[in-house]
Amino acid sequence: MIVVTAPTSDIGRRVIRNLLQSGTPLRVIARDPSRLTEETRDSAEIVQGSHGDTAAVNRAFDGADAVFWLAPADPKAASVIAAYVDFTRPAAAALKAQGIKRVVSITALGRGSPLADKAGYVTGSLAMDDLIAATGVACRSLACPSFMDNIARQATAITKMGKFFLPISGDLRLPSVATSDIATVAARWLLDNSWSGQSEVAVLGPEDISFNDMSAIISDVLGKAVTYQQIGFDAYKARFVEIGLSDAMAQGMTDMARAKDQGLDLAVSRNPENTTPTDFRTWCEDAFAATTLGGRGR
Ligand SMILES: NC(=O)c1ccc[n+]([C@@H]2O[C@H](COP(=O)([O-])OP(=O)(O)OC[C@H]3O[C@@H](n4cnc5c(N)ncnc54)[C@H](OP(=O)(O)O)[C@@H]3O)[C@@H](O)[C@H]2O)c1
């Protein structure tokens, strides 16, 4: 039995799709089961609740072998540690209490970097991994750079203004990964019951790419000019406060962006094991085909 948390997330719903193809027994934890796909509702056991809740995780982990773990990073949290570590505490206790054998979790690149202590969401994610590892469970933390899918969250600005915005230097080439590829890697580890121990697995995408490179590709795919505009860190934070993030989480986004601008994601070299196939052009064509950029593609 494999338990999937955050089954409605970009990664989680794709992990489920991959796992269902294998016919493995599945259980999901969902706050609102009506948001699950029909296929998931028909094929998986459903525990209703939040995976940050003690009763829900104990019910879900009972008799299970493996867990897919994704912390949702509450935008209103009092700190990044509250959002990642405190949210994960009930599950960490339940992993031990219910004797879970393996955990595959979503985390971020940055471990070992001198920038990791002040990297906002990344700092929270890495502390979450430490909490999971401290339970003694066998685990693989999938260490991801920024998702290509983040660009889809600026679909309105792209379609209405022909622009997208971040505080990161436009020419800086960074790794970037498609959530569909992360889900493929996660499902592979979840279905393999031969591994033990604890380690990070980088999931890097096929190439380093700058936001200026991305804007050229988006323009080509859309058939209209789209430019990348670098904005200041203060303006970036202010935008998150304006849309309702707590000050701490808006600061967390800003600290993460600053650390990435300073090279946080560039410490791991690409090799055949950590290179995933979907390039930005393919992701872009797929995202547009699925409706507009906000579409839920592959
Ligand atoms: N974006 C990046 O570039 C990046 C890079 C590296 C790592 N990450 C990590 O990836 C994760 C985000 O993955 P994603 O983009 O696939 O997620 P997503 O699409 O934003 O989905 C968030 C999920 O969390 C659930 N959720 C929200 N609040 C919840 C709560 N209080 N209790 C239980 N569930 C809750 C939502 O479910 P419902 O609303 O349906 O209940 C949904 O399934 C985060 O841990 C982030 O740190 C992101």
The ligand as an SDF file (V2000), in Angstrom:
LIG
                    3D

 48 52  0  0  0  0  0  0  0  0999 V2000
    7.4980   25.6250   -7.0930 N   0  0  0  0  0  0  0  0  0  0  0  0
    8.7940   25.3660   -7.0910 C   0  0  0  0  0  0  0  0  0  0  0  0
    9.5840   25.8910   -7.8880 O   0  0  0  0  0  0  0  0  0  0  0  0
    9.3340   24.3640   -6.0930 C   0  0  0  0  0  0  0  0  0  0  0  0
   10.6920   23.9870   -6.1550 C   0  0  0  0  0  0  0  0  0  0  0  0
   11.1580   23.0360   -5.2470 C   0  0  0  0  0  0  0  0  0  0  0  0
   10.2860   22.4770   -4.3140 C   0  0  0  0  0  0  0  0  0  0  0  0
    8.9870   22.8940   -4.2810 N   0  0  0  0  0  0  0  0  0  0  0  0
    8.0660   22.2800   -3.2990 C   0  0  0  0  0  0  0  0  0  0  0  0
    6.9980   21.6530   -3.9840 O   0  0  0  0  0  0  0  0  0  0  0  0
    5.8400   21.7060   -3.1680 C   0  0  0  0  0  0  0  0  0  0  0  0
    4.6730   22.2930   -3.9900 C   0  0  0  0  0  0  0  0  0  0  0  0
    4.3080   21.3160   -4.9460 O   0  0  0  0  0  0  0  0  0  0  0  0
    3.1570   21.5680   -6.0320 P   0  0  0  0  0  0  0  0  0  0  0  0
    3.4960   22.8100   -6.8190 O   0  0  0  0  0  0  0  0  0  0  0  0
    2.9410   20.2880   -6.7630 O   0  0  0  0  0  0  0  0  0  0  0  0
    1.9450   21.9140   -5.0720 O   0  0  0  0  0  0  0  0  0  0  0  0
    0.5980   22.6740   -5.4780 P   0  0  0  0  0  0  0  0  0  0  0  0
    0.2000   22.3130   -6.8610 O   0  0  0  0  0  0  0  0  0  0  0  0
    0.7470   24.1110   -5.0850 O   0  0  0  0  0  0  0  0  0  0  0  0
   -0.4640   21.9810   -4.5050 O   0  0  0  0  0  0  0  0  0  0  0  0
   -0.5460   22.2260   -3.1260 C   0  0  0  0  0  0  0  0  0  0  0  0
   -1.2500   21.0210   -2.4910 C   0  0  0  0  0  0  0  0  0  0  0  0
   -1.2960   21.1890   -1.0960 O   0  0  0  0  0  0  0  0  0  0  0  0
   -2.6270   20.9330   -0.6330 C   0  0  0  0  0  0  0  0  0  0  0  0
   -2.8360   21.7610    0.5540 N   0  0  0  0  0  0  0  0  0  0  0  0
   -2.8230   23.1130    0.6510 C   0  0  0  0  0  0  0  0  0  0  0  0
   -2.9800   23.4810    1.9360 N   0  0  0  0  0  0  0  0  0  0  0  0
   -3.1040   22.3410    2.6570 C   0  0  0  0  0  0  0  0  0  0  0  0
   -3.2970   22.0420    4.0420 C   0  0  0  0  0  0  0  0  0  0  0  0
   -3.3830   23.0120    4.9590 N   0  0  0  0  0  0  0  0  0  0  0  0
   -3.3930   20.7510    4.4220 N   0  0  0  0  0  0  0  0  0  0  0  0
   -3.3080   19.7670    3.5160 C   0  0  0  0  0  0  0  0  0  0  0  0
   -3.1240   19.9650    2.2000 N   0  0  0  0  0  0  0  0  0  0  0  0
   -3.0270   21.2410    1.7790 C   0  0  0  0  0  0  0  0  0  0  0  0
   -3.5380   21.2700   -1.8010 C   0  0  0  0  0  0  0  0  0  0  0  0
   -4.6950   20.4840   -1.6860 O   0  0  0  0  0  0  0  0  0  0  0  0
   -6.2150   21.0140   -1.6250 P   0  0  0  0  0  0  0  0  0  0  0  0
   -6.1960   22.5160   -1.6840 O   0  0  0  0  0  0  0  0  0  0  0  0
   -6.8760   20.3410   -2.7970 O   0  0  0  0  0  0  0  0  0  0  0  0
   -6.6940   20.4700   -0.3060 O   0  0  0  0  0  0  0  0  0  0  0  0
   -2.6590   20.7690   -2.9720 C   0  0  0  0  0  0  0  0  0  0  0  0
   -2.8160   19.3670   -3.1300 O   0  0  0  0  0  0  0  0  0  0  0  0
    6.1770   22.5400   -1.9360 C   0  0  0  0  0  0  0  0  0  0  0  0
    6.5620   21.6860   -0.8910 O   0  0  0  0  0  0  0  0  0  0  0  0
    7.3880   23.3340   -2.4190 C   0  0  0  0  0  0  0  0  0  0  0  0
    8.2400   23.7340   -1.3640 O   0  0  0  0  0  0  0  0  0  0  0  0
    8.4960   23.8050   -5.1450 C   0  0  0  0  0  0  0  0  0  0  0  0
  1  2  1  0
  2  3  2  0
  2  4  1  0
  4  5  1  0
  4 48  2  0
  5  6  2  0
  6  7  1  0
  7  8  2  0
  8  9  1  0
  8 48  1  0
  9 10  1  0
  9 46  1  0
 10 11  1  0
 11 12  1  0
 11 44  1  0
 12 13  1  0
 13 14  1  0
 14 15  2  0
 14 16  1  0
 14 17  1  0
 17 18  1  0
 18 19  2  0
 18 20  1  0
 18 21  1  0
 21 22  1  0
 22 23  1  0
 23 24  1  0
 23 42  1  0
 24 25  1  0
 25 26  1  0
 25 36  1  0
 26 27  1  0
 26 35  1  0
 27 28  2  0
 28 29  1  0
 29 30  1  0
 29 35  2  0
 30 31  1  0
 30 32  2  0
 32 33  1  0
 33 34  2  0
 34 35  1  0
 36 37  1  0
 36 42  1  0
 37 38  1  0
 38 39  2  0
 38 40  1  0
 38 41  1  0
 42 43  1  0
 44 45  1  0
 44 46  1  0
 46 47  1  0
M  CHG  2   8   1  16  -1
M  END
$$$$
